[in-house]
Amino acid sequence: MSAARAPRIPVEERLFSLVLALLATEPGLTKSEILSTVQGYRQKHSPNGDNTALERQFERDKDDIRELGVPLETLDDPAASGNNQMLRYRIPRGAYELPLDISFSSEESALLTLAAMVWREGTLSGESRRALLKLRSLGGHAAVPELDYAPRIRSRDAAFEPLRDALDRAVLVRFPYLKPGESEPRRREVAPFALVQHQGRWMVACIEPDTGRRKTFLLSRIIGPVQVTTVAAERPADATAESALAALDEVWEARTALIRVVPGSDAETRLTKRRSTSVRDDGLLEIHFADLQIVADELVSFGPEVTVLEPESVRQLVVARLRRLVAAHAPTTGQTPVESSGGHHG
């Protein structure tokens, strides 16, 4: 089946299939083995053709999986050191299993068992089962009838389904969108052409019918119902999910922030593993981001473990958030340490 005619595989199914495959093979899988066997890749894989776009998709999926906390490892082949095509990828079971000090009550165990049965019988498709059987021939040891791992349930934004419906119908949509810093939402009328996940967040890529400009909207900022119209929307040939992700990646690579992290902290562990992060000789981290507000929220979540040095735009957003946090928890009387807290963490 050609890539153009391949069935559309939901992103979450592809990511779960990738995690399952990398758990199933102790020695790991090469990129070629992944692209030719794993559900969501193999449908678009061309044995003798150009798989450049599919390889880029795999690189993005690796980043998304790692951001979810999955310990994906890259292993160099001693017999072909430096050959990227021979790198092997795996997820060590020991690093992914629940800690020994976590236990469940009998009621919780019953519910988890029921949920696993529903997943195994209802969601894991025949395609996924056949892919697992093929992986076993490559050295995997996963028992297909009784899976040891169930997916982490991630709720979608309410806007997802109506937007996907609009994509299938190729029509305009209307929705209220609240930008950070604004008190009232603005009503948008756009032609969606792709639903994409970038750095773990769902976004919809659209074209403004009046101007022809392309814009990307975070689904989490759509704060009301999505109205699916009957007005047809033409899509240019280059209006694809790949082009939307490429544009987001271009912004991501262009925007950087310089931060200091506390050695040995959770912030250091997580941010050093973040996509494209580089560690300077002086110990400072240079991280990439696509959205000022999102990166400010992320850095604030680490509290005193992170200090933003530049750019000033990110630093000011972090300081403002910390000041609001201090004010919200300040006593009703007395002076609050707003300046010292904001200045230290910002």
N, C-alpha and C positions, 0 to 999 in steps of 0.2 A: 504493500500500500504506500502510495506517495505521501510525503509530508503534508502536501496541500490538502489531501483527502483524509488525513488521519483524524480520528475522532477526538473531540476536545476532552482532555482529562483534567478534572479540577485540580487546582494547585495543591490543595491540602492532601489529596490522594497521592499525587506525585511525591510530595515531601515524605509522607508516611511510608510509601513504598521504598523510597531511598533509605530511610532510617532502618526499615525492616531488613532490607538487603544487606546493609553494612553491619547489622547485628548478626546476621545469619552466617557470615563468612569470617572465621577467625583470622586467616591471613590477609583479608581485605580484598578489594576489587580494583582493577585498573579502570581508568576513565572509559576505555573502549568497552570493557565488560559491562560497566554500568549503563552506558548509552544504548547498548544493544540488547539488554535483558530487562532492565527495570521499567515497570509500568509508568507511563508518562513520558519516557524518553524513547523507548524502542519503537513506538508508533511513528516517530519522526526520523528515526535513525536510517541513514543511507549507507549500506556496507561499503560501497565504492564511490560515494559522492562526497559533497562538501557538507560537513557537520559543524561548521564554525558557529552558527547561531545556536545550535543545540549545546555546544560546549560552553558558550557564554551563559546559557540558561542554567547549566549545571554549576557553574562558578557562583551565580547568584543564589542558587538553592543551598549550596554549601554555607554561604554567609548567613542565610536565613535560619538554617538548622542550628548553627553555632550560637546565633543570637537567642534562640529558644533555650539554650543551656545544654544542648546535646554535645557530648565530648567527641566530636569527629576528629580523627587523627589522620595525618598524612605520613606514609612510610616510604622511604627511598629504597629502591632496589639495589642491593650491594653490587649486583652483577652489571647494573647499568646506571651507575651514579651520575646524576645530573641530567638524565633523560626524563623530562616531564611526562612523556607518554607512558613511562613504566612506573610512575608513582602509583602506590596502592592506597586506598582509602578504607578506613574501618571505624567502627564504634566499639570499643572494648566493653564487654558486658559488665565487667566488674565496676567500671566507672559510671555505668548507666543504671545499675540496679538501685533499689531503694536502700537507704542505710539500715543496718541491723536493728537500730533502736526505734524504728518506726513499726508499729503494729496496728491491726484493725480489729474492731469488735466483731462478733459473729454476725450482727446485722449489717455492718459495713462490708464485711467479706461477701455476704450474700448478694448485696447490691452490686459490688464490683464484679462478681462472677456473672450475674445476670447481664450487666452492661457489656462484659467481654463476649458473652454468647451472642448478644444482639449484634455487636460489631462483626464477630467472626462469620455469622450466618447471613447477615443482611448487607453489610457494607463491603467486606472483602470479596471482591468480584472473582469470577472464574479466571479472568485475565491475570489478577494478582496471584492466584493460586498456581497457575501455570508458570508464571515468572519465578515464583519461589522454587518450584520443582526444577526449573532450568538452573537456578542459582546453586542448587544442591549438586548439580553435575559439575559446577566450577569449584567445589570444595566446601560449600556451605553445609551447616548441620542443623538448620532450623527445622523443627517438626511442624509440617504444614497443617495437619489436622488440629493441633493444639498449640496455638500461638502463645508465647510467653509474654508478649507485649501488646498493649492496646494503645491507641493514639491518645495524646493529650487533647481533651476537648477544648476547642477555641470557638467562642461564640462570634458569629458574624454580626456586622452592623445591620440594622434593619433596612438600610438602603440597598444592601447587596442584591437581594432577589429582584426587586423591581428594576434595578439598573441592568441586571443580566437579561431580564425580560425585554427591556428596551433595546439591548444589543442584538438580541435574536430577531427583533422586529425591524431594526434599523429605523427607529423613530426618535423624535426629540423628547426630552424630559424637562420637568421643572421641579426645583427643590429649593428650600431655604438653607442658606449656607452662612455660618457664623465664623468670620475671620477673627483670629486672636487680636485682642485690643479693642474690638468693636462691641457695642452693647446690644445692637439689633442685627438680626440676620438680613442678608440681601437675597432676593429671589433671583435664581439663575435659570436661564433657559438655554440648554446646550444639547449638542448631539454627541452622545457617548460613543467611543469607538473601541475602548478596551478597559477591562478591569484587571488591574495588576497589583501584585504585592511587592513592595519595595522596602527593604530593611524591616520586614515584619509587619508592615502596615498596609492595609488595603486602600487603594486609590482608584479613581476613575479618570481616565484620560478622555477629554472632550474637545469638540470644536464649537466655537461660538458661531451660530449661523449668520449673524449680521456682519461680523468682522473677519471671519475665517481664522481667527487666532486659536491656537491650541493651548489648552490649560489643563492642569491636573488638580483634582479636588480630593482631599482626604475624606473618606467615608465617615469617619468619626466626627467631622465638623458639619455634616448634614444633619440638622437638628429637627427636621420635620418630615412628613411623608413625601415620597418621591412620586410625582404625577407623571405617568407614562402616557404621552399623547398619541394621537393617530397621524401626526404630521411626519411624513417621510423625511429622512435625513440621508443625504448622499455622503459617502465616505471616500476620500481620495485613496488611491491604491497604496500609498505609503503610510496611511493611518492604521497602524498595527500595534499590537502589544509590544512587539520588539522595538519599534521606533519610540514608543512611550517610555519604555525602560531605558533605552539608550539615552534619551533626553534627561531622565532623572539621574542616570549614572554620570552624565556630563556635568550636571550641577553638583552632584556629590563630590566628584574629583576636584572641582574648582574651589569649593568652600572648605576651609580648614579652621580649626581652633587649636590654640596652644594652651595646654593645661598642666597643672602639677597635681600629682596624686600621692597619697600617703603610701609609703612602701609597705608591701605585704597586705594592703587593704583589699576589700571586695572591689572597690573602684579600680584598683590597679589590675586585678585579675580579669575583670570583665572588659575594661576599656582597652587593654593591650590586645585582647582577642578580637576586638571590633574590626570590621572590615577596613582595610587600608590604613590602620593606625601604624604610625612609626614612632619608635622610641629614640630620642636624641641622646647624644653622648652625655649631656648634662642631666639625663633622667626625665626630662619633660616629655610629654606625649603630644604628638600632633595628630588630631583626629579629624575625620571628614564628616560632613553633614550636608543634607539637602534643604532642611527647613530650620530657620532660626528658632522658632517657638518649640519645635520638637526637641532639638538638641538642648535647649535651655531646660526644658522639663526633665530630660534624661540626666543632665549634670546635677540639677538640684536634688534629684532623688538620692545621690550619694552623700549629701550633707557635707560635713567637714572633711571628708576624704578627698574632695576635689577643690582646687582653686583655679579659676579661669584667668588667664593672663591676657589673651587676645583671641579674637578681635574685640574691640570695645563694645560692639553691638551685642555680642553674646554675653559678655561680662555684665552689661547693664541689665539685660533680661534676667540673668541669674540673680543679680543683686536685688532687683525688684521683687522677684518671687520669694527670696529669703526674707526680705523686709515684711512682705505680707504674711509670711508664715510666723515670724516673730510677733507681729502685731496681733495675729489671731490667737496666740497663746500667751499674750502678755497679761499680767494682772490688771485689774480695773484701776488701781491706784499705783502711784510710783512711776519712776522713770524706766523705760524699756531700753535694752541694749541693742537698739536697731543698728546704729552705725557700726559698732564693733563686730556684730554678727555678720552684717552684710559685707563689710570690708574684708573680713577674714575669709569668708567662704566664696565671695564673688570672684 
